[in-house]
Amino acid sequence: MPRKSPVSAGPSLFAEPEALKPLAERMRPRELGEIVGQTRLLAAGKPLRRAVESGHVHSMILWGPPGCGKTTLALLLARYADAQFRAISAVLSGLADVRAALDEAAANFARGVRTVLFVDEVHRFNKAQQDAFLPHIEKGVIIFVGATTENPSFELNSALLSRCRVHVLEAVAATDIVAALRRALTDRERGLGAQALQIDEASLGLIAQAADGDVRRALTLLEIAAELAEDNVIDEVTLTQVLADRTRRFDKGGEQFYDQISALHKSVRSSDPDAALYWFTRMLDGGCDPAYLARRLTRMAVEDVGLADSRAIGMAIEAWETYDRLGSPEGELALAQLVVYMAVAAKSNAVYRAFAEVRGEIRASGTLDVPMAIRNAPTRLMKNLGYGKGYQYDHDVDGGIALDQQCLPDALLGREFYQPTGRGLEARIGEKLRELRAARTAALAQRPRSGDDE
């Protein structure tokens, strides 16, 4: 299908004075072929590219990290579809702004003109604000394009999702970012070509890596470097100044955060100390509160290491206390040491599973009576009613265990919730427990259940 040339979409970002725009805005792609990365969606012949080039676009949610091209793609949708482009930000706009944009789109629709309504950070809108778009999408008044860095499944209403196609955009690879930087260096109209800047390939690669998948960020770093360059040469000294404070992608309340804590937990569980230490350090590098990590690591000690290595929980508390005393960055090393130890320690979730099973049993079986022998009997009446009758004080029994003493309710007699693994310390616990359970079963079989008439 022949490509439809981009057409004017009325007043747009491209009509503003070029000299006043930052480099990243000046170099915003004006056609699909200029977009770097996103080949999975926008390579020649891909369904989305064919739809855009033909002007037959649909309402959609663009989900991806910052600087991956969400706004650019929305602009191009309008240009290729010969539609008006209207943008609002969920951070800055309220319901009144939404209604004004929809009224404008309705007026365009009455004149036979389509409107691409771009909503940036759409996940920040509440349910009422999101619902306001639904009838206009259904009637075709707007081509809705929502941009989000958060998982739409968690952040957007199911009604809105059902009316939109979700397209997942990816962080742009460093090699593709380098291509965008080269274009900016040679473009004399919109880029830095007129400055005849000198920069080697290795330095371009460093900028691309520092951008961490964000093309806009890479172009901003290049522009800063160009301003600092002496004699139009971007050298190592210049780059050191520009890249000194770079940070990695990390949203303390968003999906990046939960993905990384999940990766840390699962790396510990999988006994991979290298991966565990990597994700732990990534979270610190992104600004995660070390105290939060200390709490999560303590949970891992209980949930995943468990009784296979009972030292882990003590080490977790000690590492947490060490961090509290030393603070950052010194105390972070104690947490890092804990991460490595737990990753290589024997693992057991037997207590975790047993606890969950018991909770489920309690919900299912309700309030079961405590066996009479082990009930508390602080009053004469209770004693007369049989409370505590036949109780054996284990320390006075040969062997220290009253094997024929029933502790579970009658309905659960013989149930074994805790099933030790054969790993670490728990292997020895399992051996002892098997002997105890066999002896208790035999002893209880020789006497009536608690509460029975004797």
RODO-2510 file (C-alpha; in nm, 4 decimals, decimal comma):
residues 454
     n   res          X          Y          Z
     1     m     0,0000     0,0000     0,0000
     2     p     0,1557     0,3378    -0,0961
     3     r     0,2524     0,5607     0,1904
     4     k     0,0336     0,8619     0,2473
     5     s     0,2417     1,1776     0,2868
     6     p     0,2027     1,3632     0,6129
     7     v    -0,0357     1,6577     0,5794
     8     s    -0,0902     1,9678     0,7834
     9     a    -0,3029     1,9165     1,0906
    10     g    -0,3696     2,2816     1,1627
    11     p    -0,1802     2,4582     1,4423
    12     s     0,0785     2,2204     1,5846
    13     l     0,4086     2,2080     1,7638
    14     f     0,5827     2,2208     1,4260
    15     a     0,4503     2,5744     1,3603
    16     e     0,6200     2,7297     1,6641
    17     p     0,9475     2,9273     1,6340
    18     e     1,2129     2,6586     1,5879
    19     a     1,4941     2,8549     1,7488
    20     l     1,3098     2,8692     2,0821
    21     k     1,2611     2,4933     2,1086
    22     p     1,5074     2,2591     2,2786
    23     l     1,6960     2,0209     2,0514
    24     a     1,4786     1,7233     2,1495
    25     e     1,1679     1,9083     2,0331
    26     r     1,3273     2,0397     1,7133
    27     m     1,4372     1,6879     1,6190
    28     r     1,0989     1,5297     1,6840
    29     p     1,0317     1,2968     1,3874
    30     r     0,8039     1,4393     1,1184
    31     e     0,7356     1,1076     0,9513
    32     l     0,7362     0,7428     1,0569
    33     g     1,0675     0,6721     0,8860
    34     e     1,2459     0,9087     1,1244
    35     i     1,1370     0,7258     1,4398
    36     v     1,4228     0,5240     1,5874
    37     g     1,3514     0,1956     1,7622
    38     q     1,0015     0,0445     1,7912
    39     t     1,0612    -0,1798     1,4888
    40     r     0,8304    -0,4410     1,6389
    41     l     0,5407    -0,1997     1,5893
    42     l     0,6538     0,0402     1,3173
    43     a     0,8828    -0,1498     1,0793
    44     a     0,7751    -0,1467     0,7155
    45     g     0,4760    -0,3733     0,6629
    46     k     0,3766    -0,3980     1,0290
    47     p    -0,0012    -0,3638     1,0892
    48     l     0,0228    -0,0437     1,2959
    49     r     0,2484     0,1235     1,0412
    50     r     0,0177     0,0281     0,7553
    51     a    -0,2806     0,1647     0,9478
    52     v    -0,1075     0,4945     1,0231
    53     e     0,0202     0,5428     0,6674
    54     s    -0,3247     0,4740     0,5249
    55     g    -0,4855     0,7184     0,7660
    56     h    -0,7101     0,4438     0,9102
    57     v    -0,6158     0,4850     1,2739
    58     h    -0,7960     0,3585     1,5829
    59     s    -0,8196     0,4643     1,9447
    60     m    -0,5259     0,3293     2,1384
    61     i    -0,3239     0,3277     2,4571
    62     l     0,0526     0,3733     2,4127
    63     w     0,2328     0,2109     2,7053
    64     g     0,6053     0,2583     2,7403
    65     p     0,8881     0,4274     2,9321
    66     p     0,9712     0,7980     2,8994
    67     g     1,1295     0,9109     2,5736
    68     c     1,0282     0,6088     2,3671
    69     g     0,8139     0,8049     2,1189
    70     k     0,4574     0,8050     2,2542
    71     t     0,3897     1,1755     2,1939
    72     t     0,5618     1,1676     1,8557
    73     l     0,3524     0,8748     1,7401
    74     a     0,0329     1,0530     1,8490
    75     l     0,1313     1,3616     1,6505
    76     l     0,2027     1,1537     1,3431
    77     l    -0,1300     0,9748     1,3750
    78     a    -0,3018     1,3114     1,3365
    79     r    -0,0806     1,4240     1,0499
    80     y    -0,1213     1,1058     0,8460
    81     a    -0,4969     1,0940     0,9153
    82     d    -0,5485     1,4603     0,8210
    83     a    -0,6957     1,5177     1,1655
    84     q    -0,6748     1,7933     1,4214
    85     f    -0,4358     1,7251     1,7081
    86     r    -0,5431     1,8176     2,0596
    87     a    -0,3271     1,7366     2,3591
    88     i    -0,4078     1,7481     2,7295
    89     s    -0,2052     1,6334     3,0272
    90     a    -0,3647     1,4355     3,3060
    91     v    -0,1140     1,5967     3,5428
    92     l    -0,2244     1,9527     3,4611
    93     s    -0,5852     1,9079     3,3458
    94     g    -0,9120     1,8559     3,5294
    95     l    -1,2590     1,7480     3,4212
    96     a    -1,3333     2,0982     3,2907
    97     d    -1,0330     2,0754     3,0567
    98     v    -1,1467     1,7318     2,9395
    99     r    -1,4938     1,8654     2,8605
   100     a    -1,3509     2,1651     2,6737
   101     a    -1,1345     1,9356     2,4596
   102     l    -1,4326     1,7096     2,3890
   103     d    -1,6538     2,0068     2,2955
   104     e    -1,3852     2,1230     2,0532
   105     a    -1,3657     1,7736     1,9046
   106     a    -1,7453     1,7616     1,8691
   107     a    -1,7405     2,0899     1,6788
   108     n    -1,4706     1,9523     1,4476
   109     f    -1,6728     1,6341     1,3989
   110     a    -1,9791     1,8375     1,2970
   111     r    -1,7618     2,0008     1,0261
   112     g    -1,6414     1,6619     0,9041
   113     v    -1,2964     1,6905     1,0636
   114     r    -1,1574     1,4178     1,2884
   115     t    -0,9678     1,4926     1,6098
   116     v    -0,6847     1,2952     1,7615
   117     l    -0,7159     1,3632     2,1341
   118     f    -0,3844     1,2851     2,3008
   119     v    -0,3972     1,2388     2,6787
   120     d    -0,0530     1,2277     2,8344
   121     e    -0,0100     1,0408     3,1633
   122     v    -0,3662     0,9117     3,1228
   123     h    -0,3238     0,6796     3,4230
   124     r    -0,3381     0,9853     3,6492
   125     f    -0,7017     1,0524     3,5578
   126     n    -0,9608     0,9142     3,7992
   127     k    -1,2521     0,6923     3,6980
   128     a    -1,4928     0,9807     3,6317
   129     q    -1,2415     1,1580     3,4112
   130     q    -1,1646     0,8398     3,2181
   131     d    -1,5364     0,7643     3,1760
   132     a    -1,5906     1,1051     3,0153
   133     f    -1,4125     0,9855     2,6989
   134     l    -1,6192     0,6710     2,6442
   135     p    -1,9252     0,7999     2,4520
   136     h    -1,7067     1,0182     2,2295
   137     i    -1,4846     0,7233     2,1408
   138     e    -1,7896     0,5094     2,0633
   139     k    -1,9433     0,7742     1,8350
   140     g    -1,6145     0,8359     1,6555
   141     v    -1,5996     1,1997     1,7670
   142     i    -1,2402     1,1458     1,8790
   143     i    -0,9540     0,9135     1,8006
   144     f    -0,8392     0,8642     2,1563
   145     v    -0,4660     0,8199     2,2176
   146     g    -0,3647     0,7764     2,5802
   147     a    -0,0004     0,7649     2,6854
   148     t     0,1115     0,5977     3,0049
   149     t     0,4282     0,4733     3,1688
   150     e     0,2235     0,2462     3,3977
   151     n     0,0645    -0,0903     3,3303
   152     p    -0,2792    -0,0132     3,1807
   153     s    -0,4240    -0,3301     3,3346
   154     f    -0,3788    -0,1788     3,6803
   155     e    -0,4261     0,1914     3,6126
   156     l    -0,7036     0,2247     3,3512
   157     n    -1,0731     0,1413     3,3663
   158     s    -1,1733    -0,1785     3,1924
   159     a    -1,4387     0,0189     2,9996
   160     l    -1,1741     0,2463     2,8492
   161     l    -0,9402    -0,0451     2,7771
   162     s    -1,2169    -0,2318     2,5960
   163     r    -1,2517     0,0564     2,3502
   164     c    -0,8804     0,0962     2,2811
   165     r    -0,5989    -0,1152     2,1450
   166     v    -0,2982    -0,1286     2,3757
   167     h     0,0366    -0,0910     2,1995
   168     v     0,3484    -0,1592     2,4073
   169     l     0,6470     0,0594     2,3216
   170     e     0,9923    -0,0393     2,4396
   171     a     1,2902     0,1538     2,5739
   172     v     1,5001     0,2535     2,2736
   173     a     1,8220     0,0558     2,2289
   174     a     2,1522     0,2423     2,2625
   175     t     2,2409     0,1722     1,8973
   176     d     1,9159     0,3353     1,7836
   177     i     1,9750     0,6325     2,0134
   178     v     2,3196     0,6778     1,8573
   179     a     2,1496     0,6995     1,5170
   180     a     1,9221     0,9764     1,6485
   181     l     2,2247     1,1614     1,7896
   182     r     2,4062     1,1403     1,4568
   183     r     2,1044     1,2821     1,2776
   184     a     2,0920     1,5734     1,5208
   185     l     2,4642     1,6411     1,4679
   186     t     2,4312     1,6571     1,0901
   187     d     2,0896     1,8244     1,0503
   188     r     2,1576     2,1911     0,9697
   189     e     1,7917     2,2932     0,9672
   190     r     1,6666     2,1554     1,2991
   191     g     1,9738     2,0091     1,4645
   192     l     2,3317     2,1075     1,5451
   193     g     2,4754     2,0635     1,1958
   194     a     2,5644     2,4315     1,1620
   195     q     2,7975     2,4089     1,4638
   196     a     3,0204     2,1428     1,3024
   197     l     3,0653     1,9701     1,6387
   198     q     3,3366     1,7102     1,6796
   199     i     3,2576     1,3997     1,8860
   200     d     3,3813     1,0443     1,8455
   201     e     3,1695     0,7297     1,8289
   202     a     3,2700     0,6168     2,1766
   203     s     3,1412     0,9417     2,3237
   204     l     2,8140     0,9106     2,1351
   205     g     2,7837     0,5633     2,2805
   206     l     2,8364     0,6976     2,6329
   207     i     2,5580     0,9519     2,5855
   208     a     2,3292     0,6825     2,4484
   209     q     2,4000     0,4547     2,7440
   210     a     2,3467     0,7375     2,9914
   211     a     2,0099     0,8148     2,8326
   212     d     1,8895     0,4732     2,9480
   213     g     1,6485     0,4108     2,6619
   214     d     1,5161     0,7691     2,6479
   215     v     1,5781     0,9440     2,3126
   216     r     1,4607     1,2786     2,4467
   217     r     1,7057     1,2550     2,7325
   218     a     1,9897     1,1661     2,4963
   219     l     1,9235     1,4705     2,2780
   220     t     1,9069     1,6912     2,5866
   221     l     2,2446     1,5590     2,7042
   222     l     2,3913     1,6208     2,3589
   223     e     2,2577     1,9761     2,3576
   224     i     2,4104     2,0464     2,6990
   225     a     2,7418     1,8997     2,5841
   226     a     2,7330     2,1211     2,2748
   227     e     2,6825     2,4285     2,4921
   228     l     2,9767     2,3344     2,7159
   229     a     3,2114     2,2280     2,4358
   230     e     3,5239     2,4355     2,3790
   231     d     3,6172     2,4975     2,0160
   232     n     3,3178     2,2831     1,9143
   233     v     3,4851     1,9682     2,0492
   234     i     3,2867     1,7435     2,2832
   235     d     3,5675     1,5650     2,4654
   236     e     3,5970     1,3428     2,7719
   237     v     3,6147     1,6390     3,0104
   238     t     3,2916     1,7817     2,8699
   239     l     3,1136     1,4493     2,8901
   240     t     3,2260     1,3998     3,2502
   241     q     3,0468     1,7215     3,3436
   242     v     2,7348     1,6366     3,1462
   243     l     2,6960     1,2758     3,2585
   244     a     2,8011     1,3138     3,6208
   245     d     2,4507     1,2972     3,7683
   246     r     2,2798     1,0514     3,5380
   247     t     2,0276     0,8108     3,6937
   248     r     1,8541     0,4966     3,5763
   249     r     1,4806     0,4544     3,5143
   250     f     1,3024     0,4005     3,8435
   251     d     0,9577     0,5103     3,9577
   252     k     0,9146     0,4723     4,3317
   253     g     0,5405     0,4227     4,2967
   254     g     0,5140     0,2677     3,9535
   255     e     0,5712    -0,0496     3,7613
   256     q     0,9502    -0,0104     3,7395
   257     f     0,9541    -0,0220     4,1186
   258     y     0,7403    -0,3341     4,1477
   259     d     0,9167    -0,5098     3,8608
   260     q     1,2531    -0,4582     4,0276
   261     i     1,1500    -0,5642     4,3771
   262     s     0,9926    -0,8712     4,2174
   263     a     1,3200    -0,9408     4,0355
   264     l     1,5162    -0,9065     4,3613
   265     h     1,2841    -1,1401     4,5525
   266     k     1,2792    -1,4032     4,2778
   267     s     1,6569    -1,3887     4,2318
   268     v     1,7051    -1,4613     4,6023
   269     r     1,4506    -1,7411     4,5799
   270     s     1,6317    -1,8851     4,2752
   271     s     1,9646    -1,8862     4,4631
   272     d     2,1282    -1,6474     4,2141
   273     p     2,3470    -1,4134     4,4241
   274     d     2,4740    -1,2215     4,1202
   275     a     2,1266    -1,1338     3,9957
   276     a     2,0027    -1,0643     4,3488
   277     l     2,2886    -0,8244     4,4184
   278     y     2,2340    -0,6560     4,0809
   279     w     1,8645    -0,5846     4,1405
   280     f     1,9284    -0,4781     4,4995
   281     t     2,1880    -0,2279     4,3795
   282     r     1,9667    -0,1126     4,0914
   283     m     1,6959    -0,0229     4,3399
   284     l     1,9399     0,1674     4,5594
   285     d     2,0754     0,3444     4,2531
   286     g     1,7226     0,4469     4,1556
   287     g     1,6553     0,6057     4,4929
   288     c     1,4695     0,3295     4,6758
   289     d     1,4602     0,3725     5,0532
   290     p     1,7093     0,1196     5,2008
   291     a     1,4781     0,0764     5,4999
   292     y     1,2094    -0,0524     5,2635
   293     l     1,4591    -0,2987     5,1159
   294     a     1,5570    -0,4104     5,4677
   295     r     1,1935    -0,4877     5,5443
   296     r     1,1451    -0,6812     5,2210
   297     l     1,4673    -0,8772     5,2760
   298     t     1,3475    -0,9734     5,6243
   299     r     1,0295    -1,1054     5,4702
   300     m     1,2349    -1,3130     5,2248
   301     a     1,4279    -1,4601     5,5183
   302     v     1,0993    -1,5804     5,6684
   303     e     0,9109    -1,6748     5,3535
   304     d     1,1784    -1,8312     5,1333
   305     v     1,4721    -1,9316     5,3525
   306     g     1,2617    -2,0288     5,6505
   307     l     1,3765    -2,3132     5,8744
   308     a     1,6142    -2,4480     5,6118
   309     d     1,8541    -2,1884     5,7552
   310     s     1,7110    -2,0336     6,0699
   311     r     2,0090    -1,7987     6,0938
   312     a     1,8748    -1,5933     5,8032
   313     i     1,6023    -1,4152     5,9986
   314     g     1,8497    -1,3170     6,2716
   315     m     2,0928    -1,1901     6,0092
   316     a     1,8110    -0,9934     5,8456
   317     i     1,7250    -0,8164     6,1715
   318     e     2,0943    -0,7505     6,2395
   319     a     2,1491    -0,6099     5,8891
   320     w     1,8430    -0,3882     5,9312
   321     e     1,9705    -0,2622     6,2675
   322     t     2,3181    -0,2082     6,1229
   323     y     2,1717     0,0082     5,8481
   324     d     1,9696     0,2049     6,1057
   325     r     2,2905     0,2752     6,3004
   326     l     2,5226     0,3521     6,0098
   327     g     2,2840     0,4996     5,7538
   328     s     2,3791     0,5391     5,3884
   329     p     2,6034     0,4521     5,2219
   330     e     2,7930     0,2484     5,4837
   331     g     2,4899     0,0611     5,6145
   332     e     2,3894    -0,0466     5,2641
   333     l     2,6799    -0,2906     5,2634
   334     a     2,5208    -0,4840     5,5500
   335     l     2,2052    -0,5229     5,3426
   336     a     2,4096    -0,6267     5,0395
   337     q     2,5807    -0,8917     5,2519
   338     l     2,2396    -1,0197     5,3623
   339     v     2,1230    -1,0379     4,9992
   340     v     2,4170    -1,2564     4,9013
   341     y     2,3847    -1,4796     5,2093
   342     m     2,0165    -1,5452     5,1563
   343     a     2,0658    -1,6122     4,7875
   344     v     2,3147    -1,8917     4,8610
   345     a     2,1343    -2,0246     5,1721
   346     a     1,9205    -2,3386     5,1685
   347     k     1,5572    -2,2551     5,0952
   348     s     1,2275    -2,3700     5,2421
   349     n     0,8783    -2,2272     5,2237
   350     a     0,7366    -2,5130     5,4314
   351     v     0,6284    -2,2924     5,7238
   352     y     0,4872    -2,0325     5,4822
   353     r     0,2773    -2,3010     5,3127
   354     a     0,1733    -2,4622     5,6405
   355     f     0,0610    -2,1251     5,7786
   356     a    -0,1498    -2,0617     5,4666
   357     e    -0,3002    -2,4109     5,4877
   358     v    -0,3949    -2,3670     5,8535
   359     r    -0,5602    -2,0324     5,7807
   360     g    -0,7590    -2,1958     5,5033
   361     e    -0,8602    -2,4814     5,7316
   362     i    -0,9799    -2,2389     6,0005
   363     r    -1,1952    -2,0539     5,7458
   364     a    -1,3393    -2,3866     5,6273
   365     s    -1,3976    -2,5649     5,9590
   366     g    -1,4985    -2,2734     6,1794
   367     t    -1,4693    -2,2663     6,5581
   368     l    -1,3559    -2,6107     6,6688
   369     d    -1,3426    -2,6906     7,0420
   370     v    -1,0170    -2,7014     7,2330
   371     p    -0,9554    -3,0534     7,3694
   372     m    -1,0635    -3,0679     7,7344
   373     a    -0,7259    -3,1802     7,8676
   374     i    -0,5415    -2,8715     7,7470
   375     r    -0,8059    -2,6129     7,8365
   376     n    -0,7280    -2,3532     8,1013
   377     a    -0,8964    -2,4204     8,4349
   378     p    -0,8593    -2,1155     8,6606
   379     t    -1,1883    -2,1672     8,8522
   380     r    -1,3443    -2,4515     9,0506
   381     l    -1,6429    -2,4574     8,8147
   382     m    -1,4196    -2,5134     8,5169
   383     k    -1,2359    -2,7917     8,6940
   384     n    -1,5669    -2,9550     8,7844
   385     l    -1,6681    -2,9363     8,4186
   386     g    -1,3572    -3,1305     8,3234
   387     y    -1,1394    -2,8464     8,2038
   388     g    -0,7752    -2,9554     8,2231
   389     k    -0,8702    -3,3084     8,3293
   390     g    -0,5992    -3,5556     8,2398
   391     y    -0,3466    -3,2890     8,1391
   392     q     0,0133    -3,4151     8,1466
   393     y     0,2941    -3,1693     8,2184
   394     d     0,5436    -3,2710     7,9507
   395     h     0,8524    -3,1882     8,1558
   396     d     0,7489    -3,4474     8,4148
   397     v     0,7031    -3,7241     8,1564
   398     d     0,9816    -3,9626     8,0580
   399     g     1,1447    -3,8256     7,7453
   400     g     0,9941    -3,4778     7,7996
   401     i     0,6995    -3,5334     7,5633
   402     a     0,3522    -3,6579     7,6523
   403     l     0,2974    -3,8436     7,3269
   404     d    -0,0588    -3,9542     7,4083
   405     q    -0,1767    -3,5989     7,4821
   406     q    -0,4133    -3,4679     7,2136
   407     c    -0,3623    -3,1027     7,1183
   408     l    -0,5552    -3,0677     6,7914
   409     p    -0,9362    -3,0551     6,7894
   410     d    -1,1058    -3,3916     6,7383
   411     a    -1,2047    -3,3054     6,3805
   412     l    -0,8424    -3,2413     6,2855
   413     l    -0,6762    -3,5258     6,4697
   414     g    -0,3951    -3,6644     6,2566
   415     r    -0,3685    -3,3619     6,0252
   416     e    -0,0092    -3,2694     5,9375
   417     f     0,0099    -2,9119     5,8138
   418     y     0,3850    -2,8583     5,8357
   419     q     0,5811    -3,0646     5,5830
   420     p     0,9559    -3,0005     5,6214
   421     t     1,1768    -3,0034     5,3154
   422     g     1,4945    -3,2068     5,2900
   423     r     1,7127    -2,8973     5,2611
   424     g     1,9510    -2,7467     5,5136
   425     l     1,8611    -2,7524     5,8813
   426     e     1,5048    -2,8463     5,7951
   427     a     1,6227    -3,1906     5,6827
   428     r     1,7146    -3,2687     6,0446
   429     i     1,3919    -3,1114     6,1693
   430     g     1,2058    -3,3393     5,9313
   431     e     1,3779    -3,6498     6,0621
   432     k     1,2888    -3,5672     6,4224
   433     l     0,9343    -3,4697     6,3318
   434     r     0,8691    -3,7958     6,1464
   435     e     0,9735    -3,9916     6,4553
   436     l     0,7576    -3,7759     6,6844
   437     r     0,4529    -3,7972     6,4588
   438     a     0,4776    -4,1738     6,4279
   439     a     0,5121    -4,2159     6,8045
   440     r     0,2256    -3,9720     6,8753
   441     t    -0,0038    -4,1460     6,6257
   442     a     0,0626    -4,4809     6,7901
   443     a     0,0111    -4,3420     7,1431
   444     l    -0,3114    -4,1596     7,0591
   445     a    -0,4528    -4,4667     6,8906
   446     q    -0,4440    -4,6420     7,2275
   447     r    -0,6583    -4,3893     7,4135
   448     p    -0,9991    -4,2266     7,3584
   449     r    -1,0205    -3,8781     7,2090
   450     s    -1,0488    -3,5805     7,4387
   451     g    -1,4022    -3,5219     7,5547
   452     d    -1,5026    -3,8879     7,5281
   453     d    -1,6440    -4,0598     7,8354
   454     e    -1,3871    -4,2663     8,0146
***
